[in-house]
Amino acid sequence: TGTGHAYNANIFEEFNALITAAEQAGYYFETVSAHRTIAYQAMNFDSRYNMYIADGYSDADAFYMTDMFVAPADATEHSTGLAFDLLGTDWQEYGRDLHQAYGQYGSAIWLAENGHDYGFILRYLEGKTHITGYEYEPWHIRYVGEDHATFMYEHGLTLEEYLALINLRDTAEE
């Protein structure tokens, strides 16, 4: 894998095309995360939860705050190999990590506006937490295919909303 992270080999060309286009636009990305095993995701969840506990939060509050950004071990999209956490070097040069403010940087804006041309969506959109169950993550992209991604981008839809439309269409056709 060119990223140093494993991901689904079926999207090798699409991911490389995305990264190449970004570089041609002057944006360089580092893959922070791609495929994750269930064991790794469990460790990821526990680590964040324990950080909140160490900061003095109650069990319930620590779980709630962890659950807003970290999927349970058996429910992460990263296990598909189709999801990536990407950060641009324009953000990282300041020593910054995964944070919602990243969405205001050029590389994040480019990714959100152009990813669909390569089949990728920004998975957790701002203002859609009530639909996705996760807070806005300007670094998290998911491959869904160019036609699907473009439709979702043009209509401001989350994957959940798009799947609901497909289900509604299919139910109406029966």
Secondary structure, DSSP 4 states (H G I P E B T S, - for coil): -TTSS---GGGHHHHHHHHHHHHHTT--EEEEE----HHHHHHHHHHHHHHHHHTT--HHHHHHHHHTTS--TTS-GGGGT-EEEEEEHHHHTTT--S-GGGGGSHHHHHHHHHGGGGTEEEEE-TT-HHHHSS--EEEEEEE--HHHHHHHHHHT--HHHHHHHHHHHHHHH-
